[in-house]
Amino acid sequence: VNDFAQKTKADFPLFAEYPELVYLDNAATTQKPQAVIDSLVDFYTKHNANVHRGLYPLSEQATELYEGARAKLARFLNAATEEIIFTSGTTEGMNFLAGALPASGLVPVRPRVVISAGEHHSTLLPWQQVASELLFMPLNDNFTLEVDGDGEDAYGQAAAAGSADIIALSLINNVTGALADLHAIRARFPNSIIIVDGAQAIGHAQLDLKNLPIDFLVASGHKMYGPTGIGIMYGRKELLDQLPPQRVGGGMIRKVERENSTWAPLPERLEAGTPSIADAIAMGTAADYILSLGWDKISAHQSALSRYAFDRLTTIPGLTLYHPREVEQHGGVFSFSIEGLHPHDLAQLLGEKNVAVRAGHHCVQILHRELLKIPASTRASLAVYNDETDIDKLITAIEDAKMAIL
Ligand SMILES: Cc1ncc(COP(=O)(O)O)c(C=O)c1O
């Protein structure tokens, strides 16, 4: 664990600037390796031009790099290149789908949508706007989804009948780290459109989209060591082909007339306007970076470090950890509360010790209010450059914070 993390950490120049920093806010955003930073500088230094429009060599280069990034990300996710649409991130992808799916005729204008109380507001809110009914898949006391339901409520009945238009769930939960069992969900809902919020998963778990029983996935570049402001939406080709654009303008048309226009084929049809070219290219570089580390090594590191963090956190008196018991199988996200210490005060006290964690509801208010029964929690989340020393410093800082309030 520590050798891998130490070697990896050297790739991230921010840690040379702040050698004392213990960065455990990776679920909010990850740090960027030199390769990603170089990719941004390289584009603006050597290749900057708009894509798809120019016929001169520089624009052709920019287009090649931009489309090359799409191909890289498709390979990274085991999808077809035309199934990858660039977005500004997870939030934009989910909002797009909440507009486009009801408008496509693939589902009713006001669909019945299954989510869970653990979903990020970027999943809950777009569907709250359009759904005729939101059905909440229950969470059990181990923080994992009860796919079959736990009773005869509206969700239980929908699950028994396998009837819902859309299922929208995160693969890795950003509060509990719990992993959704997509195969079990598909088995329950054989005919529903399954949309996966892959924000936490994309940098932490190898995704094999050709072999996952899902229809769409949305994710952000900045959670996989890439830039902010860029993300992807994956959709199965036959479904994407039927989705109407939700933004129209330059770069996505076939023919424009006074009253009516026709659209270019995918992916342009769904990417109106000048895209975030350098960021898309650098997101491709981030995918290359992850592959250069190797998924087997990343998974081994995450499982071992998660086990270490879980074991250390659960020995602190007065600390409640909101995490599934099968530690190694989950996403390296640890939210907790400490009796008598407000999460914001705790995060601030940890910050004074150079330990960066997040405090708040992490954009999942319902989970905090209804299940955890607290307004906010403190969250430590892991990435490839964290090691056991980081966890030790977190534990010491928590113990010091507890002493400070005595
Ligand atoms: C599970 C989950 N979904 C969605 C998002 C939203 O991602 P973004 O802000 O990059 O659109 C996040 C990020 O906090 C997340 O953790």
The ligand as an SDF file (V2000), in Angstrom:
LIG
                    3D

 16 16  0  0  0  0  0  0  0  0999 V2000
  -22.1350   10.5310   -6.4120 C   0  0  0  0  0  0  0  0  0  0  0  0
  -21.9820   11.8750   -7.0360 C   0  0  0  0  0  0  0  0  0  0  0  0
  -22.8150   12.2390   -8.0180 N   0  0  0  0  0  0  0  0  0  0  0  0
  -22.7070   13.4070   -8.6450 C   0  0  0  0  0  0  0  0  0  0  0  0
  -21.7560   14.3300   -8.2990 C   0  0  0  0  0  0  0  0  0  0  0  0
  -21.7120   15.6300   -9.0200 C   0  0  0  0  0  0  0  0  0  0  0  0
  -20.5590   15.7360   -9.7840 O   0  0  0  0  0  0  0  0  0  0  0  0
  -20.2020   17.1110  -10.5160 P   0  0  0  0  0  0  0  0  0  0  0  0
  -20.2900   18.1830   -9.4760 O   0  0  0  0  0  0  0  0  0  0  0  0
  -18.8120   16.9000  -11.0150 O   0  0  0  0  0  0  0  0  0  0  0  0
  -21.1900   17.3010  -11.6100 O   0  0  0  0  0  0  0  0  0  0  0  0
  -20.8680   14.0100   -7.2800 C   0  0  0  0  0  0  0  0  0  0  0  0
  -19.8370   14.9840   -6.8610 C   0  0  0  0  0  0  0  0  0  0  0  0
  -19.8050   15.5060   -5.7790 O   0  0  0  0  0  0  0  0  0  0  0  0
  -20.9800   12.7600   -6.6310 C   0  0  0  0  0  0  0  0  0  0  0  0
  -20.1600   12.4050   -5.6380 O   0  0  0  0  0  0  0  0  0  0  0  0
  1  2  1  0
  2  3  1  0
  2 15  2  0
  3  4  2  0
  4  5  1  0
  5  6  1  0
  5 12  2  0
  6  7  1  0
  7  8  1  0
  8  9  2  0
  8 10  1  0
  8 11  1  0
 12 13  1  0
 12 15  1  0
 13 14  2  0
 15 16  1  0
M  END
$$$$
